[in-house]
Amino acid sequence: MSDMSDTLLALRKDPVLFVTTCLNVKPQKWQEEALHAIATKPRIAIRSSHGVGKTAFLSWVILWLLLTRVPCKVPCTANSANQLEQVLWSELQKWAKRLPTGFQKELNFASDKITLKNVKESFAVARTARRDSPEALQGFHGTPEVDGSLSFIVEEASGVPDIVFEVAQGAMSTEGSKTVMVGNPTSATGYFADAFGKNADRWHTMTVSCYDSEMVSKDWIEDMKRQYGEDSNIFRIRCLGLPPLQDDDTIIPIHLLEDAIKREVEPQEVQPIWGVDISRFGSDRSALAKRKGNVLLEPIKNWSQKDLMETVGIILAEYESVPYDQRPSDILVDSIGLGSGVVDRLIELDLPARGVNVAESPALGQRYMKLRDELWFRAKEWLEARDCKMPEDETLIHELSSVRYGITSNGKFKCEGKDQMKRRGLKSPDLADAFVLTFASQAVRASGQSYTSYGYRRELSYGDTGWIV
């Protein structure tokens, strides 16, 4: 056997050797353990916290598979096209440039495919996983006598719909095939979660926390701990690599929010709606949310220690900074207490402000106690439709996933109040309340009643209001 054949055989058996010699990088301890596992195990599931190097790890695995066995097919999927194209494929290209020149010349890169020159049956291909087209991992066939000739890579596996795995089950069980799933464990249920639960005997599993990684700043971990608490779902997922502890009485499960962050959608052509929650001084915050149909346009702006007229000035400045055709059709302001003054002044300034009294009766009076309760559940329905997009806003995610509900003696849903949350050691969910206010006009339309009957204020001419500043 030639020296080259001996080298290739050694690299094929030992992915750690491949990474250290061909990519000239020393893996972290957890990456080394996972690479050793992939060499001998058919199914690997790794749940991890943020920033530990999982995408680099997957890139190494894909390059190792492609360059050390022939033929080799590596279907790759993720929860969104952006995760595949902008994250995984970008990382793959970065590491491919570190390969020895001989290996580099064997690879052809395209936007969604990497092929091995002169070997038609060797390639890695990117396929986005979608609920409405679940065939991402379907239709591939391996060569049983070549270990790993068919290898499935699943990035952010917790966000991949179960139907994708169900459709691919036959191909994934092909003799000699490998499946590698990695991701933040944003859901306590589903195919990925089951690999650590009822199907744990079928998978080699690993949990990688921020404490296990050399790449994560200890200061960042401490900041997350201070801001959200060690017992919070945000800290469990982002720092510990553990699934959320989903209370049965939580209104919005955290996995719906995480999925909305990573999902790509076609924005609806509608006018934006803004929601404003008002506070004055103290520890609470005023907050402004901007939603355009199925997209929350930006992280929610918030401020504190401002008087009411300063708050009006902030909202006015935001309104005037937006292009005319993107200005909101409604600015929906919680008008209980201090908010009524803000509404009156905004109307006086000719802005489309409406006061929303969330303590009023809901549109669906037989299901909810108050309008606020209905708005929270409408926000949940928006997320459950799985055709929406949110920016990455950890504070908003924390607040939306922390509010609980109860059921009254007459069978109506009732959301946890701000005072109740504070008794649990949580901040007032001001950002979340601003977001759910953007669904208030929808509640009014559903009721078939006018704005006025729902606590909204119609636009008044100057001097008609008794609240003149």
DOMAR-829214 format. One record per residue (C-alpha): residue in three letters; x negated, y negated, z negated. Coordinates in steps of 0.1 Angstrom, whole numbers, plus 5000, padded with zeros to 4 digits. Example, Ala and Ser with C-alpha at 12.3 -4.5 7.8 and 13.67 -1.06 7.14 Angstrom:
ALA487750454922
SER486350114929
This chain:
MET500050005000
SER498749665009
ASP497949394984
MET500949184998
SER503249484993
ASP502049534958
THR502549164950
LEU506049164964
LEU506949474945
ALA505649314912
LEU507648994919
ARG510749194927
LYS510649384894
ASP509749074873
PRO511648744878
VAL509548584850
LEU506448654870
PHE508048504901
VAL508948184882
THR505548144866
THR503448224897
CYS505548114926
LEU507247804911
ASN504447724887
VAL506747664857
LYS506847814822
PRO510447904814
GLN511947814780
LYS512448104756
TRP516148144764
GLN515448134802
GLU512748394799
GLU515148624780
ALA517848574806
LEU515448644835
HIS514348964819
ALA517949064815
ILE518748994851
ALA516049234862
THR517849524846
LYS521449434839
PRO524249414865
ARG526449154847
ILE525148854828
ALA527248584812
ILE525648284796
ARG527548014777
SER525547714770
SER525647354757
HIS524747054779
GLY521346974793
VAL519647304784
GLY518447384820
LYS521047624832
THR521147494868
ALA517347524871
PHE517647874858
LEU520247964885
SER518047814912
TRP515148034901
VAL517448344902
ILE518748264937
LEU515248204951
TRP513948524934
LEU516748734948
LEU516448594984
LEU512648634986
THR512148974969
ARG514849204985
VAL516049255020
PRO518849245029
CYS520249015002
LYS523548815000
VAL524048564973
PRO527548414972
CYS527648104949
THR530747944935
ALA531647674910
ASN534647484897
SER534147204923
ALA532447124956
ASN530446844938
GLN529047094913
LEU527747314942
GLU526547044967
GLN525246774944
VAL524046974915
LEU523247334923
TRP522147294960
SER520146984951
GLU518347174924
LEU517647464947
GLN516047234972
LYS513947074945
TRP512547414934
ALA512147554969
LYS509647274976
ARG507447414948
LEU507247754965
PRO503947874982
THR503847755018
GLY504448115031
PHE507648145011
GLN508847795020
LYS508547875057
GLU510848175053
LEU513847965042
ASN516247755062
PHE518347505042
ALA521847385053
SER524347185034
ASP526147505022
LYS523847785031
ILE520247905027
THR519148175052
LEU516048395054
LYS514448355088
ASN514848645112
VAL516948835086
LYS520648785095
GLU521848975064
SER519948765039
PHE521448435028
ALA522848234999
VAL526148055006
ALA528147804986
ARG531947864983
THR534047634962
ALA536447814939
ARG540047684941
ARG543347814927
ASP545047774961
SER542247944980
PRO540848214957
GLU538748394983
ALA535448224973
LEU533848554963
GLN535748784986
GLY534648975017
PHE531049025009
HIS529349375011
GLY525949484998
THR523649765005
PRO523950004975
GLU520450144978
VAL519049794974
ASP519449674938
GLY520849314938
SER521449314976
LEU524749154967
SER524548904938
PHE527248674927
ILE526348334911
VAL529148154892
GLU528247804880
GLU530447634853
ALA532347964851
SER534747844824
GLY536347614850
VAL536747874877
PRO540347994880
ASP540948354869
ILE542548424903
VAL539148384919
PHE537748664898
GLU540748884903
VAL540548854941
ALA536748914940
GLN536949214916
GLY536349474943
ALA533249314958
MET531849234923
SER532049604914
THR530049724944
GLU527349964933
GLY524049784928
SER525549434928
LYS524849174902
THR527048894888
VAL525648604869
MET528048364852
VAL526948044834
GLY528647744820
ASN529947524792
PRO532647724774
THR535347474778
SER538147724773
ALA538747994747
THR540648204772
GLY540148334807
TYR537748564826
PHE534548384814
ALA535648384778
ASP536648744780
ALA533048844788
PHE532248744752
GLY535448894738
LYS537449194749
ASN535049274778
ALA531849224759
ASP530849584764
ARG530649534801
TRP528449214800
HIS525049124788
THR525948794770
MET523948504757
THR524848184739
VAL522447894743
SER522847584720
CYS521047254722
TYR518947374693
ASP517647664716
SER516447424743
GLU513147224745
MET514946984769
VAL517546834746
SER516646534723
LYS517246594686
ASP518346234684
TRP521146304709
ILE522246604689
GLU522346394657
ASP524246114675
MET526946374687
LYS527146514652
ARG527646164637
GLN530146044663
TYR532446354666
GLY531646574636
GLU530146924634
ASP533647074633
SER534846904664
ASN535447084697
ILE533246824715
PHE530346924693
ARG531047294696
ILE531047284734
ARG528447014742
CYS525947104715
LEU526447454702
GLY527547624735
LEU530647764717
PRO534247774729
PRO536747524714
LEU538647624683
GLN542047564698
ASP544747494672
ASP548147624682
ASP549547274674
THR547147074696
ILE548946894723
ILE546246884750
PRO543747174752
ILE540247054758
HIS539747284788
LEU542347084808
LEU540346764802
GLU536946924811
ASP538447064843
ALA539846724852
ILE536346574849
LYS534746824872
ARG537546854897
GLU537546684931
VAL540946554943
GLU542446354971
PRO543546024955
GLN547145924959
GLU547945604978
VAL549945434950
GLN549545114931
PRO547545144898
ILE549145124864
TRP547344994834
GLY547945084798
VAL546944864769
ASP546844964732
ILE546444664709
SER544644624676
ARG543344324657
PHE540144324636
GLY539644624612
SER538144944625
ASP540745014652
ARG540044914688
SER542044764716
ALA541844964747
LEU542544934784
ALA543245234807
LYS543545214845
ARG545345504863
LYS546045524900
GLY548445814905
ASN546346134900
VAL543045954892
LEU541945774860
LEU539845514877
GLU537145454851
PRO536145514815
ILE538545344792
LYS537444994782
ASN537744914745
TRP536844634721
SER537344534685
GLN537044234662
LYS538944014688
ASP541943794681
LEU545043824703
MET544143534727
GLU540643684732
THR542344004740
VAL544543824765
GLY541443674780
ILE539744014784
ILE542844154802
LEU543143854825
ALA539443874834
GLU539844244843
TYR542944164864
GLU541243884883
SER538144084890
VAL540044354908
PRO540744314946
TYR544244194953
ASP545444524969
GLN544144724939
ARG545844514912
PRO548244704889
SER551944704896
ASP552544724858
ILE550444644828
LEU552144844800
VAL551344714765
ASP552244874732
SER554544594720
ILE554944704684
GLY553644434660
LEU550744244675
GLY551244364710
SER554344154716
GLY552343834715
VAL549943974740
VAL552744064763
ASP554343724761
ARG551143544769
LEU550343774798
ILE553743714813
GLU553243344809
LEU550043374829
ASP552043544856
LEU550643894851
PRO552944194856
ALA552944274819
ARG555644484802
GLY556044554765
VAL556544914756
ASN557944994722
VAL556745354717
ALA558945384686
GLU562045364708
SER564145664718
PRO562645874746
ALA564045944781
LEU564446314772
GLY566146254738
GLN566946614733
ARG563246714733
TYR561246434717
MET561646224686
LYS560245894701
LEU558945764734
ARG555345804721
ASP555946174717
GLU557246204753
LEU554346004767
TRP551846234752
PHE553546544766
ARG553846364800
ALA550046314799
LYS549646684792
GLU551946774822
TRP549746544844
LEU546746754834
GLU548447084837
ALA549347004874
ARG545547044881
ASP545546784908
CYS544046504887
LYS540646354881
MET539146184850
PRO535746024845
GLU533446174819
ASP534445984787
GLU533546194757
THR535345964732
LEU538545994753
ILE538246364755
HIS537746394718
GLU540846184710
LEU543146354735
SER542146694723
SER542546604686
VAL546146504683
ARG548546764670
TYR552246794672
GLY555046934650
ILE558647044656
THR561346874635
SER564347054619
ASN566546964649
GLY564047124673
LYS562346804687
PHE558646754694
LYS556846494673
CYS553246384677
GLU550846334648
GLY550745964638
LYS547645754635
ASP547845754597
GLN548046134596
MET544946154618
LYS543045914595
ARG543946134565
ARG542146424585
GLY539046204588
LEU539646114624
LYS539745764640
SER542845614654
PRO543245754690
ASP543345404705
LEU541745504739
ALA544045804742
ASP547145594734
ALA546145344761
PHE545845634786
VAL549245784777
LEU550845444780
THR550245454817
PHE553045724819
ALA555645494803
SER557045374836
GLN557445734847
ALA559445804815
VAL561745504823
ARG562345634859
ALA563145974845
SER565745824822
GLY567545644850
GLN567745334827
SER566344984830
TYR563044864817
THR564844654791
SER566544954774
TYR563145104769
GLY561544824751
TYR559944674783
ARG560044294788
ARG561144174822
GLU559143894837
LEU560343564823
SER560043214836
TYR557942974817
GLY559542854785
ASP562143144784
THR560143324757
GLY560043194722
TRP556443284718
ILE554542994733
VAL550742954727
